[in-house]
Amino acid sequence: MPPALSPPFLVLAADDPERLAVFYGALLGTDPLRGVSPSHWRLLGPGEGRLEIYAPSRRRPRPRGEGRLALCFSRPAGQNPPLQVLNDWLTTVLPLGAALVDPPRQEPFGAEAWLADPEANRLLLLVSAA
């Protein structure tokens, strides 16, 4: 019988892994941890979630490109209107190097805004109404 699988995690190729680790560390509210090499960083999320950020091999570079996969960070609105919570959140995220791709908007499930991280990867901020 093969050994049990480890919990899945996300990997993100980066031109500047340390800068991206600092950016996502601020979003997660955690300190980035140095990985297995100077160009590798690890962020531990809630539960067993984790994000690995690394510089790709120069022999096998990973070109940038927009895909359909995006990181999503969410938080509950609590007693405040979701759009207000989202706009407040954006005031802390945008100065870290994110860029707004689609402006914040109210949806039936809450409020959302699509951004690009400092290396133009897609990122969704979601504030749930419940």
Chimera marker file (.cmm) of the C-alpha trace (Angstrom):
<marker_set name="trace">
<marker id="1" x="0.000" y="0.000" z="0.000" r="1" g="1" b="0" radius="0.5"/>
<marker id="2" x="1.467" y="3.424" z="-0.934" r="1" g="1" b="0" radius="0.5"/>
<marker id="3" x="2.120" y="5.944" z="1.841" r="1" g="1" b="0" radius="0.5"/>
<marker id="4" x="-0.671" y="8.375" z="2.708" r="1" g="1" b="0" radius="0.5"/>
<marker id="5" x="-0.745" y="11.675" z="0.838" r="1" g="1" b="0" radius="0.5"/>
<marker id="6" x="0.133" y="14.910" z="2.603" r="1" g="1" b="0" radius="0.5"/>
<marker id="7" x="-2.556" y="17.618" z="2.636" r="1" g="1" b="0" radius="0.5"/>
<marker id="8" x="-2.552" y="19.591" z="-0.641" r="1" g="1" b="0" radius="0.5"/>
<marker id="9" x="-1.037" y="23.053" z="-0.757" r="1" g="1" b="0" radius="0.5"/>
<marker id="10" x="-0.574" y="25.869" z="-3.260" r="1" g="1" b="0" radius="0.5"/>
<marker id="11" x="2.662" y="26.781" z="-5.008" r="1" g="1" b="0" radius="0.5"/>
<marker id="12" x="3.328" y="30.108" z="-6.666" r="1" g="1" b="0" radius="0.5"/>
<marker id="13" x="6.282" y="30.821" z="-8.949" r="1" g="1" b="0" radius="0.5"/>
<marker id="14" x="7.712" y="34.307" z="-8.463" r="1" g="1" b="0" radius="0.5"/>
<marker id="15" x="10.390" y="36.579" z="-9.853" r="1" g="1" b="0" radius="0.5"/>
<marker id="16" x="10.927" y="37.983" z="-6.333" r="1" g="1" b="0" radius="0.5"/>
<marker id="17" x="9.785" y="35.274" z="-3.893" r="1" g="1" b="0" radius="0.5"/>
<marker id="18" x="10.678" y="37.214" z="-0.751" r="1" g="1" b="0" radius="0.5"/>
<marker id="19" x="8.653" y="40.278" z="-1.783" r="1" g="1" b="0" radius="0.5"/>
<marker id="20" x="5.645" y="38.119" z="-2.669" r="1" g="1" b="0" radius="0.5"/>
<marker id="21" x="5.996" y="36.217" z="0.631" r="1" g="1" b="0" radius="0.5"/>
<marker id="22" x="5.899" y="39.508" z="2.544" r="1" g="1" b="0" radius="0.5"/>
<marker id="23" x="2.808" y="40.566" z="0.566" r="1" g="1" b="0" radius="0.5"/>
<marker id="24" x="0.910" y="37.324" z="1.225" r="1" g="1" b="0" radius="0.5"/>
<marker id="25" x="2.165" y="37.205" z="4.813" r="1" g="1" b="0" radius="0.5"/>
<marker id="26" x="0.504" y="40.572" z="5.393" r="1" g="1" b="0" radius="0.5"/>
<marker id="27" x="-2.740" y="39.270" z="3.855" r="1" g="1" b="0" radius="0.5"/>
<marker id="28" x="-2.669" y="36.125" z="5.988" r="1" g="1" b="0" radius="0.5"/>
<marker id="29" x="-1.517" y="37.926" z="9.118" r="1" g="1" b="0" radius="0.5"/>
<marker id="30" x="1.476" y="35.616" z="9.474" r="1" g="1" b="0" radius="0.5"/>
<marker id="31" x="5.229" y="35.850" z="9.112" r="1" g="1" b="0" radius="0.5"/>
<marker id="32" x="6.774" y="34.229" z="6.027" r="1" g="1" b="0" radius="0.5"/>
<marker id="33" x="9.136" y="31.351" z="6.799" r="1" g="1" b="0" radius="0.5"/>
<marker id="34" x="12.284" y="30.681" z="4.814" r="1" g="1" b="0" radius="0.5"/>
<marker id="35" x="11.925" y="27.468" z="2.812" r="1" g="1" b="0" radius="0.5"/>
<marker id="36" x="14.493" y="24.941" z="1.671" r="1" g="1" b="0" radius="0.5"/>
<marker id="37" x="16.558" y="27.472" z="-0.301" r="1" g="1" b="0" radius="0.5"/>
<marker id="38" x="17.152" y="31.245" z="-0.346" r="1" g="1" b="0" radius="0.5"/>
<marker id="39" x="14.597" y="31.567" z="-3.187" r="1" g="1" b="0" radius="0.5"/>
<marker id="40" x="11.865" y="29.595" z="-1.398" r="1" g="1" b="0" radius="0.5"/>
<marker id="41" x="9.377" y="30.913" z="1.154" r="1" g="1" b="0" radius="0.5"/>
<marker id="42" x="6.549" y="29.219" z="3.031" r="1" g="1" b="0" radius="0.5"/>
<marker id="43" x="3.387" y="30.718" z="4.522" r="1" g="1" b="0" radius="0.5"/>
<marker id="44" x="1.217" y="28.753" z="6.899" r="1" g="1" b="0" radius="0.5"/>
<marker id="45" x="-2.469" y="29.544" z="6.728" r="1" g="1" b="0" radius="0.5"/>
<marker id="46" x="-5.418" y="28.648" z="8.844" r="1" g="1" b="0" radius="0.5"/>
<marker id="47" x="-5.839" y="24.928" z="9.487" r="1" g="1" b="0" radius="0.5"/>
<marker id="48" x="-3.473" y="22.898" z="7.355" r="1" g="1" b="0" radius="0.5"/>
<marker id="49" x="-3.377" y="25.426" z="4.506" r="1" g="1" b="0" radius="0.5"/>
<marker id="50" x="-0.048" y="26.585" z="3.214" r="1" g="1" b="0" radius="0.5"/>
<marker id="51" x="1.374" y="28.582" z="0.343" r="1" g="1" b="0" radius="0.5"/>
<marker id="52" x="4.838" y="27.863" z="-1.067" r="1" g="1" b="0" radius="0.5"/>
<marker id="53" x="6.486" y="30.674" z="-3.059" r="1" g="1" b="0" radius="0.5"/>
<marker id="54" x="9.620" y="29.966" z="-5.058" r="1" g="1" b="0" radius="0.5"/>
<marker id="55" x="11.782" y="31.200" z="-7.921" r="1" g="1" b="0" radius="0.5"/>
<marker id="56" x="11.479" y="28.740" z="-10.819" r="1" g="1" b="0" radius="0.5"/>
<marker id="57" x="14.519" y="27.048" z="-12.265" r="1" g="1" b="0" radius="0.5"/>
<marker id="58" x="16.289" y="29.097" z="-14.911" r="1" g="1" b="0" radius="0.5"/>
<marker id="59" x="16.378" y="25.932" z="-17.032" r="1" g="1" b="0" radius="0.5"/>
<marker id="60" x="12.590" y="25.570" z="-16.827" r="1" g="1" b="0" radius="0.5"/>
<marker id="61" x="11.175" y="29.079" z="-16.369" r="1" g="1" b="0" radius="0.5"/>
<marker id="62" x="7.487" y="29.541" z="-15.644" r="1" g="1" b="0" radius="0.5"/>
<marker id="63" x="6.135" y="32.292" z="-17.892" r="1" g="1" b="0" radius="0.5"/>
<marker id="64" x="3.578" y="34.677" z="-16.493" r="1" g="1" b="0" radius="0.5"/>
<marker id="65" x="0.081" y="34.340" z="-17.793" r="1" g="1" b="0" radius="0.5"/>
<marker id="66" x="-3.473" y="34.902" z="-16.748" r="1" g="1" b="0" radius="0.5"/>
<marker id="67" x="-5.315" y="31.722" z="-16.029" r="1" g="1" b="0" radius="0.5"/>
<marker id="68" x="-8.548" y="30.740" z="-14.365" r="1" g="1" b="0" radius="0.5"/>
<marker id="69" x="-7.009" y="29.894" z="-11.034" r="1" g="1" b="0" radius="0.5"/>
<marker id="70" x="-6.728" y="32.594" z="-8.378" r="1" g="1" b="0" radius="0.5"/>
<marker id="71" x="-5.958" y="32.774" z="-4.699" r="1" g="1" b="0" radius="0.5"/>
<marker id="72" x="-8.974" y="33.804" z="-2.654" r="1" g="1" b="0" radius="0.5"/>
<marker id="73" x="-8.794" y="35.418" z="0.759" r="1" g="1" b="0" radius="0.5"/>
<marker id="74" x="-12.049" y="35.795" z="2.615" r="1" g="1" b="0" radius="0.5"/>
<marker id="75" x="-13.379" y="37.163" z="5.856" r="1" g="1" b="0" radius="0.5"/>
<marker id="76" x="-16.852" y="37.575" z="7.329" r="1" g="1" b="0" radius="0.5"/>
<marker id="77" x="-18.518" y="40.980" z="7.338" r="1" g="1" b="0" radius="0.5"/>
<marker id="78" x="-19.691" y="40.622" z="10.913" r="1" g="1" b="0" radius="0.5"/>
<marker id="79" x="-22.105" y="43.415" z="11.823" r="1" g="1" b="0" radius="0.5"/>
<marker id="80" x="-20.818" y="45.798" z="9.124" r="1" g="1" b="0" radius="0.5"/>
<marker id="81" x="-21.916" y="46.063" z="5.490" r="1" g="1" b="0" radius="0.5"/>
<marker id="82" x="-19.738" y="43.718" z="3.370" r="1" g="1" b="0" radius="0.5"/>
<marker id="83" x="-18.814" y="46.442" z="0.874" r="1" g="1" b="0" radius="0.5"/>
<marker id="84" x="-17.582" y="48.704" z="3.678" r="1" g="1" b="0" radius="0.5"/>
<marker id="85" x="-15.468" y="45.880" z="5.147" r="1" g="1" b="0" radius="0.5"/>
<marker id="86" x="-14.031" y="45.165" z="1.690" r="1" g="1" b="0" radius="0.5"/>
<marker id="87" x="-13.185" y="48.825" z="1.035" r="1" g="1" b="0" radius="0.5"/>
<marker id="88" x="-11.464" y="49.049" z="4.428" r="1" g="1" b="0" radius="0.5"/>
<marker id="89" x="-9.500" y="45.886" z="3.607" r="1" g="1" b="0" radius="0.5"/>
<marker id="90" x="-8.430" y="47.339" z="0.255" r="1" g="1" b="0" radius="0.5"/>
<marker id="91" x="-6.915" y="50.371" z="1.998" r="1" g="1" b="0" radius="0.5"/>
<marker id="92" x="-4.412" y="48.008" z="3.642" r="1" g="1" b="0" radius="0.5"/>
<marker id="93" x="-3.821" y="45.691" z="0.657" r="1" g="1" b="0" radius="0.5"/>
<marker id="94" x="-3.315" y="48.196" z="-2.167" r="1" g="1" b="0" radius="0.5"/>
<marker id="95" x="-0.347" y="49.977" z="-0.511" r="1" g="1" b="0" radius="0.5"/>
<marker id="96" x="1.379" y="46.565" z="-0.249" r="1" g="1" b="0" radius="0.5"/>
<marker id="97" x="1.678" y="46.468" z="-4.036" r="1" g="1" b="0" radius="0.5"/>
<marker id="98" x="-1.630" y="44.998" z="-5.204" r="1" g="1" b="0" radius="0.5"/>
<marker id="99" x="-3.477" y="46.537" z="-8.145" r="1" g="1" b="0" radius="0.5"/>
<marker id="100" x="-7.222" y="46.639" z="-8.611" r="1" g="1" b="0" radius="0.5"/>
<marker id="101" x="-8.344" y="44.606" z="-11.657" r="1" g="1" b="0" radius="0.5"/>
<marker id="102" x="-12.109" y="44.861" z="-11.101" r="1" g="1" b="0" radius="0.5"/>
<marker id="103" x="-13.525" y="47.381" z="-8.637" r="1" g="1" b="0" radius="0.5"/>
<marker id="104" x="-15.272" y="46.249" z="-5.450" r="1" g="1" b="0" radius="0.5"/>
<marker id="105" x="-18.872" y="45.269" z="-5.947" r="1" g="1" b="0" radius="0.5"/>
<marker id="106" x="-21.762" y="44.053" z="-3.875" r="1" g="1" b="0" radius="0.5"/>
<marker id="107" x="-23.049" y="40.574" z="-4.742" r="1" g="1" b="0" radius="0.5"/>
<marker id="108" x="-25.844" y="38.496" z="-3.177" r="1" g="1" b="0" radius="0.5"/>
<marker id="109" x="-23.258" y="36.485" z="-1.206" r="1" g="1" b="0" radius="0.5"/>
<marker id="110" x="-21.313" y="39.525" z="0.023" r="1" g="1" b="0" radius="0.5"/>
<marker id="111" x="-18.738" y="41.796" z="-1.603" r="1" g="1" b="0" radius="0.5"/>
<marker id="112" x="-15.772" y="40.993" z="-3.817" r="1" g="1" b="0" radius="0.5"/>
<marker id="113" x="-12.859" y="42.672" z="-5.571" r="1" g="1" b="0" radius="0.5"/>
<marker id="114" x="-10.422" y="41.169" z="-8.066" r="1" g="1" b="0" radius="0.5"/>
<marker id="115" x="-6.823" y="42.280" z="-7.777" r="1" g="1" b="0" radius="0.5"/>
<marker id="116" x="-3.392" y="41.496" z="-9.118" r="1" g="1" b="0" radius="0.5"/>
<marker id="117" x="-0.624" y="40.809" z="-6.612" r="1" g="1" b="0" radius="0.5"/>
<marker id="118" x="2.777" y="42.552" z="-7.000" r="1" g="1" b="0" radius="0.5"/>
<marker id="119" x="3.693" y="40.071" z="-9.780" r="1" g="1" b="0" radius="0.5"/>
<marker id="120" x="0.321" y="40.294" z="-11.576" r="1" g="1" b="0" radius="0.5"/>
<marker id="121" x="-1.130" y="36.997" z="-10.288" r="1" g="1" b="0" radius="0.5"/>
<marker id="122" x="-4.924" y="37.039" z="-9.935" r="1" g="1" b="0" radius="0.5"/>
<marker id="123" x="-6.257" y="37.453" z="-6.407" r="1" g="1" b="0" radius="0.5"/>
<marker id="124" x="-9.811" y="37.625" z="-5.069" r="1" g="1" b="0" radius="0.5"/>
<marker id="125" x="-10.791" y="39.365" z="-1.853" r="1" g="1" b="0" radius="0.5"/>
<marker id="126" x="-14.164" y="38.177" z="-0.631" r="1" g="1" b="0" radius="0.5"/>
<marker id="127" x="-16.236" y="39.460" z="2.295" r="1" g="1" b="0" radius="0.5"/>
<marker id="128" x="-19.120" y="37.136" z="3.061" r="1" g="1" b="0" radius="0.5"/>
<marker id="129" x="-22.482" y="38.548" z="4.067" r="1" g="1" b="0" radius="0.5"/>
<marker id="130" x="-23.232" y="35.719" z="6.495" r="1" g="1" b="0" radius="0.5"/>
<link id1="1" id2="2" r="1" g="1" b="0" radius="0.2"/>
<link id1="2" id2="3" r="1" g="1" b="0" radius="0.2"/>
<link id1="3" id2="4" r="1" g="1" b="0" radius="0.2"/>
<link id1="4" id2="5" r="1" g="1" b="0" radius="0.2"/>
<link id1="5" id2="6" r="1" g="1" b="0" radius="0.2"/>
<link id1="6" id2="7" r="1" g="1" b="0" radius="0.2"/>
<link id1="7" id2="8" r="1" g="1" b="0" radius="0.2"/>
<link id1="8" id2="9" r="1" g="1" b="0" radius="0.2"/>
<link id1="9" id2="10" r="1" g="1" b="0" radius="0.2"/>
<link id1="10" id2="11" r="1" g="1" b="0" radius="0.2"/>
<link id1="11" id2="12" r="1" g="1" b="0" radius="0.2"/>
<link id1="12" id2="13" r="1" g="1" b="0" radius="0.2"/>
<link id1="13" id2="14" r="1" g="1" b="0" radius="0.2"/>
<link id1="14" id2="15" r="1" g="1" b="0" radius="0.2"/>
<link id1="15" id2="16" r="1" g="1" b="0" radius="0.2"/>
<link id1="16" id2="17" r="1" g="1" b="0" radius="0.2"/>
<link id1="17" id2="18" r="1" g="1" b="0" radius="0.2"/>
<link id1="18" id2="19" r="1" g="1" b="0" radius="0.2"/>
<link id1="19" id2="20" r="1" g="1" b="0" radius="0.2"/>
<link id1="20" id2="21" r="1" g="1" b="0" radius="0.2"/>
<link id1="21" id2="22" r="1" g="1" b="0" radius="0.2"/>
<link id1="22" id2="23" r="1" g="1" b="0" radius="0.2"/>
<link id1="23" id2="24" r="1" g="1" b="0" radius="0.2"/>
<link id1="24" id2="25" r="1" g="1" b="0" radius="0.2"/>
<link id1="25" id2="26" r="1" g="1" b="0" radius="0.2"/>
<link id1="26" id2="27" r="1" g="1" b="0" radius="0.2"/>
<link id1="27" id2="28" r="1" g="1" b="0" radius="0.2"/>
<link id1="28" id2="29" r="1" g="1" b="0" radius="0.2"/>
<link id1="29" id2="30" r="1" g="1" b="0" radius="0.2"/>
<link id1="30" id2="31" r="1" g="1" b="0" radius="0.2"/>
<link id1="31" id2="32" r="1" g="1" b="0" radius="0.2"/>
<link id1="32" id2="33" r="1" g="1" b="0" radius="0.2"/>
<link id1="33" id2="34" r="1" g="1" b="0" radius="0.2"/>
<link id1="34" id2="35" r="1" g="1" b="0" radius="0.2"/>
<link id1="35" id2="36" r="1" g="1" b="0" radius="0.2"/>
<link id1="36" id2="37" r="1" g="1" b="0" radius="0.2"/>
<link id1="37" id2="38" r="1" g="1" b="0" radius="0.2"/>
<link id1="38" id2="39" r="1" g="1" b="0" radius="0.2"/>
<link id1="39" id2="40" r="1" g="1" b="0" radius="0.2"/>
<link id1="40" id2="41" r="1" g="1" b="0" radius="0.2"/>
<link id1="41" id2="42" r="1" g="1" b="0" radius="0.2"/>
<link id1="42" id2="43" r="1" g="1" b="0" radius="0.2"/>
<link id1="43" id2="44" r="1" g="1" b="0" radius="0.2"/>
<link id1="44" id2="45" r="1" g="1" b="0" radius="0.2"/>
<link id1="45" id2="46" r="1" g="1" b="0" radius="0.2"/>
<link id1="46" id2="47" r="1" g="1" b="0" radius="0.2"/>
<link id1="47" id2="48" r="1" g="1" b="0" radius="0.2"/>
<link id1="48" id2="49" r="1" g="1" b="0" radius="0.2"/>
<link id1="49" id2="50" r="1" g="1" b="0" radius="0.2"/>
<link id1="50" id2="51" r="1" g="1" b="0" radius="0.2"/>
<link id1="51" id2="52" r="1" g="1" b="0" radius="0.2"/>
<link id1="52" id2="53" r="1" g="1" b="0" radius="0.2"/>
<link id1="53" id2="54" r="1" g="1" b="0" radius="0.2"/>
<link id1="54" id2="55" r="1" g="1" b="0" radius="0.2"/>
<link id1="55" id2="56" r="1" g="1" b="0" radius="0.2"/>
<link id1="56" id2="57" r="1" g="1" b="0" radius="0.2"/>
<link id1="57" id2="58" r="1" g="1" b="0" radius="0.2"/>
<link id1="58" id2="59" r="1" g="1" b="0" radius="0.2"/>
<link id1="59" id2="60" r="1" g="1" b="0" radius="0.2"/>
<link id1="60" id2="61" r="1" g="1" b="0" radius="0.2"/>
<link id1="61" id2="62" r="1" g="1" b="0" radius="0.2"/>
<link id1="62" id2="63" r="1" g="1" b="0" radius="0.2"/>
<link id1="63" id2="64" r="1" g="1" b="0" radius="0.2"/>
<link id1="64" id2="65" r="1" g="1" b="0" radius="0.2"/>
<link id1="65" id2="66" r="1" g="1" b="0" radius="0.2"/>
<link id1="66" id2="67" r="1" g="1" b="0" radius="0.2"/>
<link id1="67" id2="68" r="1" g="1" b="0" radius="0.2"/>
<link id1="68" id2="69" r="1" g="1" b="0" radius="0.2"/>
<link id1="69" id2="70" r="1" g="1" b="0" radius="0.2"/>
<link id1="70" id2="71" r="1" g="1" b="0" radius="0.2"/>
<link id1="71" id2="72" r="1" g="1" b="0" radius="0.2"/>
<link id1="72" id2="73" r="1" g="1" b="0" radius="0.2"/>
<link id1="73" id2="74" r="1" g="1" b="0" radius="0.2"/>
<link id1="74" id2="75" r="1" g="1" b="0" radius="0.2"/>
<link id1="75" id2="76" r="1" g="1" b="0" radius="0.2"/>
<link id1="76" id2="77" r="1" g="1" b="0" radius="0.2"/>
<link id1="77" id2="78" r="1" g="1" b="0" radius="0.2"/>
<link id1="78" id2="79" r="1" g="1" b="0" radius="0.2"/>
<link id1="79" id2="80" r="1" g="1" b="0" radius="0.2"/>
<link id1="80" id2="81" r="1" g="1" b="0" radius="0.2"/>
<link id1="81" id2="82" r="1" g="1" b="0" radius="0.2"/>
<link id1="82" id2="83" r="1" g="1" b="0" radius="0.2"/>
<link id1="83" id2="84" r="1" g="1" b="0" radius="0.2"/>
<link id1="84" id2="85" r="1" g="1" b="0" radius="0.2"/>
<link id1="85" id2="86" r="1" g="1" b="0" radius="0.2"/>
<link id1="86" id2="87" r="1" g="1" b="0" radius="0.2"/>
<link id1="87" id2="88" r="1" g="1" b="0" radius="0.2"/>
<link id1="88" id2="89" r="1" g="1" b="0" radius="0.2"/>
<link id1="89" id2="90" r="1" g="1" b="0" radius="0.2"/>
<link id1="90" id2="91" r="1" g="1" b="0" radius="0.2"/>
<link id1="91" id2="92" r="1" g="1" b="0" radius="0.2"/>
<link id1="92" id2="93" r="1" g="1" b="0" radius="0.2"/>
<link id1="93" id2="94" r="1" g="1" b="0" radius="0.2"/>
<link id1="94" id2="95" r="1" g="1" b="0" radius="0.2"/>
<link id1="95" id2="96" r="1" g="1" b="0" radius="0.2"/>
<link id1="96" id2="97" r="1" g="1" b="0" radius="0.2"/>
<link id1="97" id2="98" r="1" g="1" b="0" radius="0.2"/>
<link id1="98" id2="99" r="1" g="1" b="0" radius="0.2"/>
<link id1="99" id2="100" r="1" g="1" b="0" radius="0.2"/>
<link id1="100" id2="101" r="1" g="1" b="0" radius="0.2"/>
<link id1="101" id2="102" r="1" g="1" b="0" radius="0.2"/>
<link id1="102" id2="103" r="1" g="1" b="0" radius="0.2"/>
<link id1="103" id2="104" r="1" g="1" b="0" radius="0.2"/>
<link id1="104" id2="105" r="1" g="1" b="0" radius="0.2"/>
<link id1="105" id2="106" r="1" g="1" b="0" radius="0.2"/>
<link id1="106" id2="107" r="1" g="1" b="0" radius="0.2"/>
<link id1="107" id2="108" r="1" g="1" b="0" radius="0.2"/>
<link id1="108" id2="109" r="1" g="1" b="0" radius="0.2"/>
<link id1="109" id2="110" r="1" g="1" b="0" radius="0.2"/>
<link id1="110" id2="111" r="1" g="1" b="0" radius="0.2"/>
<link id1="111" id2="112" r="1" g="1" b="0" radius="0.2"/>
<link id1="112" id2="113" r="1" g="1" b="0" radius="0.2"/>
<link id1="113" id2="114" r="1" g="1" b="0" radius="0.2"/>
<link id1="114" id2="115" r="1" g="1" b="0" radius="0.2"/>
<link id1="115" id2="116" r="1" g="1" b="0" radius="0.2"/>
<link id1="116" id2="117" r="1" g="1" b="0" radius="0.2"/>
<link id1="117" id2="118" r="1" g="1" b="0" radius="0.2"/>
<link id1="118" id2="119" r="1" g="1" b="0" radius="0.2"/>
<link id1="119" id2="120" r="1" g="1" b="0" radius="0.2"/>
<link id1="120" id2="121" r="1" g="1" b="0" radius="0.2"/>
<link id1="121" id2="122" r="1" g="1" b="0" radius="0.2"/>
<link id1="122" id2="123" r="1" g="1" b="0" radius="0.2"/>
<link id1="123" id2="124" r="1" g="1" b="0" radius="0.2"/>
<link id1="124" id2="125" r="1" g="1" b="0" radius="0.2"/>
<link id1="125" id2="126" r="1" g="1" b="0" radius="0.2"/>
<link id1="126" id2="127" r="1" g="1" b="0" radius="0.2"/>
<link id1="127" id2="128" r="1" g="1" b="0" radius="0.2"/>
<link id1="128" id2="129" r="1" g="1" b="0" radius="0.2"/>
<link id1="129" id2="130" r="1" g="1" b="0" radius="0.2"/>
</marker_set>
